[in-house]
Amino acid sequence: SLISGAADVAFIGDTLYVLLGGAGCSHGVPQVPEMPNGVIRVNADGTLDLIANLSAFVMANPVAHPEPDDFEPDGTWYSMIAVGGNLYAVEPNHGELDRITPSGQISRVIDISASQGHIVPTAVAYHGNFYVGNLNTFPVVPGSSKILKITTAGNVKVAVEGLTTVLGLVFDGRDQMYVLETSTAAGNPTPFTGKVVRVDPSGHQTEIASGLFFPTGMTLGPDGALYVSNVGFGPPPAGLGEILRITVP
């Protein structure tokens, strides 16, 4: 199997694409055969094709301000969405948002590190523009994360401040943003402090859910509920991960 460290999935039409975030030599994955970080297309017959080598792209196109003390040459790709027939992926370790076409062409939308430094961008959503949330570095400082608004031309400005350890981001049909925070206590990541926060168009923040155990991803279902991957990381035993359904008031 080509799959190693699947980080996210997205559909273009009926075709499934998988973002690899744990592959590549720097993650200890044997490279015979070659298994870089990249985007995999899952064909209708179940076969897999690597359409975009993201490891090679980041090595050939370094960002302005990588973090030398915590650098992954292959990147640690985290989130991917489909917009307008293309894929858009966020890489937290280098700090960038990139476009991948279905034919495998890769281009950079923006080098986030150039204006923001090492803020660890993790979550991406599209609502007329791209919105990117950041985890930030550890130890956790409550309120130090934010949401950036990024145009397709690569212009960036802060849209929302005062958030903490953002790992998920979605919009509903009423222009309301939902933000997933994985750990909101100061210091080291702390279980049962994860939250979902709603941000309305005026910028007002409302807590929707709390007490989550290191949640790592979130999507909005066709039923209008939020679906959150809970116990996404943490100590053993293995197998504690779960999907929570959160109704939205």
VMD Tcl script that draws the C-alpha trace (Angstrom):
set ca {
  {0.00 0.00 0.00}
  {1.14 3.54 -0.75}
  {-0.75 4.87 2.27}
  {1.46 5.92 5.18}
  {0.23 8.44 7.69}
  {-3.04 9.52 6.08}
  {-3.80 12.99 7.48}
  {-6.96 14.02 5.61}
  {-9.24 13.12 2.70}
  {-11.25 15.14 0.18}
  {-13.48 14.42 -2.80}
  {-13.49 16.03 -6.25}
  {-16.71 14.73 -7.74}
  {-16.80 11.03 -6.92}
  {-13.02 10.66 -6.73}
  {-11.37 10.32 -3.33}
  {-7.99 11.91 -2.60}
  {-5.83 11.19 0.45}
  {-3.28 13.55 1.99}
  {-0.19 11.80 3.39}
  {1.41 13.52 6.37}
  {3.50 10.75 7.93}
  {5.45 9.46 4.95}
  {8.87 10.36 3.61}
  {12.37 9.53 4.80}
  {12.33 12.08 7.65}
  {9.39 10.20 9.19}
  {11.32 6.93 9.10}
  {9.39 5.43 6.19}
  {11.51 3.16 3.93}
  {11.88 4.67 0.47}
  {12.15 1.41 -1.49}
  {9.71 1.72 -3.11}
  {9.49 5.49 -2.84}
  {6.85 6.63 -0.35}
  {6.99 10.43 0.04}
  {4.44 12.72 1.60}
  {1.95 13.63 -1.09}
  {-1.55 13.24 -2.44}
  {-2.91 9.81 -3.36}
  {-5.82 9.30 -5.76}
  {-8.07 6.33 -4.97}
  {-9.32 4.96 -8.28}
  {-12.75 3.40 -8.85}
  {-11.24 -0.09 -8.91}
  {-9.52 0.49 -5.55}
  {-6.03 1.00 -6.94}
  {-3.93 3.91 -5.72}
  {-1.88 6.49 -7.60}
  {0.50 9.02 -6.09}
  {-0.39 12.13 -8.10}
  {1.65 14.76 -6.23}
  {4.98 14.44 -4.41}
  {4.71 17.06 -1.66}
  {8.01 16.00 -0.07}
  {9.86 16.96 -3.24}
  {7.90 20.21 -3.55}
  {8.72 21.53 -0.08}
  {12.38 20.56 -0.44}
  {12.62 22.43 -3.75}
  {10.59 25.42 -2.54}
  {11.62 26.33 1.02}
  {9.57 28.80 3.02}
  {10.99 32.06 4.36}
  {11.05 31.27 8.07}
  {11.14 27.56 8.93}
  {11.72 26.59 12.56}
  {15.26 25.11 12.67}
  {14.81 23.41 16.05}
  {11.72 21.45 14.95}
  {12.16 20.97 11.21}
  {10.72 18.07 9.18}
  {12.21 17.98 5.66}
  {9.16 16.11 4.29}
  {6.68 18.31 6.15}
  {3.84 17.20 8.42}
  {0.80 17.83 6.21}
  {-2.42 18.09 8.19}
  {-5.54 19.40 6.40}
  {-6.85 19.29 2.83}
  {-10.02 20.59 1.16}
  {-11.39 20.60 -2.38}
  {-12.34 23.97 -3.90}
  {-13.22 24.68 -7.54}
  {-11.92 21.36 -8.82}
  {-8.55 21.62 -7.08}
  {-7.14 20.49 -3.74}
  {-5.67 22.82 -1.13}
  {-3.43 21.51 1.65}
  {-1.93 23.09 4.77}
  {1.52 22.16 6.06}
  {2.11 23.14 9.73}
  {5.84 22.51 10.18}
  {7.01 24.75 7.34}
  {3.94 27.00 7.38}
  {2.30 27.08 3.95}
  {-0.92 26.66 1.95}
  {-0.51 24.90 -1.40}
  {-2.71 24.07 -4.40}
  {-2.70 20.61 -6.00}
  {-4.53 20.02 -9.28}
  {-6.10 16.62 -10.12}
  {-3.25 16.11 -12.59}
  {-0.71 16.57 -9.77}
  {0.61 20.07 -10.42}
  {1.62 21.79 -7.16}
  {1.82 25.54 -6.55}
  {2.06 27.68 -3.44}
  {-0.89 29.88 -2.53}
  {0.98 31.54 0.33}
  {4.05 31.15 2.51}
  {2.40 31.75 5.89}
  {5.75 31.77 7.67}
  {6.84 34.85 5.71}
  {4.40 37.13 7.55}
  {3.49 35.09 10.64}
  {6.62 33.14 11.57}
  {6.35 29.63 13.03}
  {2.69 29.60 14.15}
  {1.94 25.99 13.07}
  {-1.03 26.45 10.68}
  {-3.22 23.35 10.82}
  {-6.85 23.83 9.77}
  {-8.25 25.19 6.51}
  {-11.75 26.03 5.28}
  {-13.09 27.97 2.31}
  {-15.89 30.56 2.55}
  {-15.36 32.99 -0.30}
  {-11.74 33.14 0.83}
  {-9.50 30.66 2.57}
  {-9.48 30.64 6.36}
  {-6.56 29.02 8.17}
  {-6.32 28.33 11.90}
  {-3.14 27.62 13.82}
  {-2.12 25.28 16.63}
  {0.81 27.44 17.78}
  {3.79 26.09 19.71}
  {3.93 24.41 23.12}
  {3.61 25.10 25.99}
  {0.00 26.15 25.36}
  {-0.80 29.83 25.92}
  {-4.59 30.23 26.03}
  {-5.85 32.77 23.52}
  {-2.69 32.76 21.41}
  {-4.14 31.08 18.30}
  {-6.04 32.80 15.51}
  {-7.81 32.44 12.18}
  {-6.20 34.02 9.12}
  {-8.20 35.13 6.10}
  {-6.25 34.37 2.92}
  {-7.33 35.40 -0.58}
  {-6.66 33.27 -3.65}
  {-4.04 35.88 -4.58}
  {-2.18 35.14 -1.34}
  {-3.08 38.24 0.67}
  {-3.43 37.55 4.39}
  {-4.98 39.28 7.39}
  {-6.16 38.21 10.84}
  {-9.89 37.37 10.91}
  {-10.34 36.04 14.46}
  {-8.10 36.22 17.53}
  {-8.26 34.87 21.07}
  {-8.44 31.15 20.21}
  {-6.36 28.24 21.49}
  {-4.70 25.25 19.75}
  {-6.89 25.21 16.62}
  {-7.08 21.86 14.77}
  {-10.42 22.12 12.94}
  {-12.42 24.76 11.08}
  {-15.76 24.68 9.21}
  {-18.53 27.08 8.14}
  {-22.27 26.49 8.19}
  {-24.88 27.90 5.81}
  {-25.44 30.96 7.99}
  {-21.90 32.35 7.65}
  {-21.01 31.07 11.11}
  {-17.56 29.62 11.73}
  {-16.94 26.64 13.99}
  {-13.48 26.21 15.48}
  {-12.09 23.06 17.10}
  {-9.61 23.63 19.95}
  {-7.71 20.52 21.03}
  {-6.45 21.67 24.46}
  {-7.30 24.98 26.14}
  {-5.47 24.75 29.49}
  {-2.15 26.53 29.94}
  {1.04 24.48 29.79}
  {1.26 20.99 28.35}
  {-1.67 19.51 26.37}
  {-4.35 18.55 28.89}
  {-7.07 15.90 28.36}
  {-10.72 16.92 28.51}
  {-10.05 20.60 27.81}
  {-10.87 20.50 24.09}
  {-13.70 22.71 22.86}
  {-15.81 23.71 19.88}
  {-16.34 27.46 19.58}
  {-18.76 29.20 17.21}
  {-17.79 32.58 15.77}
  {-20.67 34.57 14.28}
  {-20.21 37.16 11.49}
  {-19.82 39.95 14.08}
  {-16.89 38.09 15.66}
  {-18.75 37.05 18.83}
  {-17.56 33.69 20.18}
  {-19.88 31.11 21.78}
  {-18.77 27.83 23.35}
  {-20.71 24.97 21.74}
  {-19.04 21.94 23.32}
  {-16.38 21.37 25.97}
  {-14.64 18.54 27.81}
  {-13.27 16.96 24.62}
  {-10.26 14.64 24.87}
  {-7.60 15.84 22.40}
  {-9.93 16.22 19.39}
  {-8.08 16.40 16.08}
  {-10.59 16.98 13.27}
  {-14.08 18.28 12.56}
  {-16.55 18.41 9.70}
  {-20.13 19.59 9.22}
  {-22.51 16.82 8.21}
  {-25.44 17.08 5.77}
  {-27.73 16.88 8.83}
  {-26.31 20.16 10.17}
  {-24.46 18.47 13.05}
  {-20.74 18.64 13.72}
  {-18.71 15.44 13.62}
  {-15.51 15.49 15.67}
  {-12.70 12.93 15.93}
  {-12.11 12.61 19.69}
  {-9.13 11.05 21.50}
  {-7.09 11.80 18.41}
  {-3.79 11.47 20.25}
  {-2.51 10.83 23.74}
  {-1.25 7.96 25.89}
  {-2.09 4.26 25.39}
  {-4.09 2.09 25.27}
  {-4.67 2.19 21.56}
  {-8.15 2.02 20.10}
  {-9.82 4.75 22.18}
  {-10.45 7.03 19.21}
  {-14.08 7.87 18.45}
  {-16.30 10.09 16.33}
  {-18.63 12.39 18.27}
  {-21.81 13.90 16.84}
  {-22.44 17.38 18.23}
  {-25.79 19.02 17.57}
  {-25.61 22.74 16.99}
  {-28.07 24.96 18.91}
}
mol new
graphics top color blue
foreach p $ca { graphics top sphere $p radius 0.5 }
foreach p [lrange $ca 0 end-1] q [lrange $ca 1 end] { graphics top cylinder $p $q radius 0.2 }
display resetview
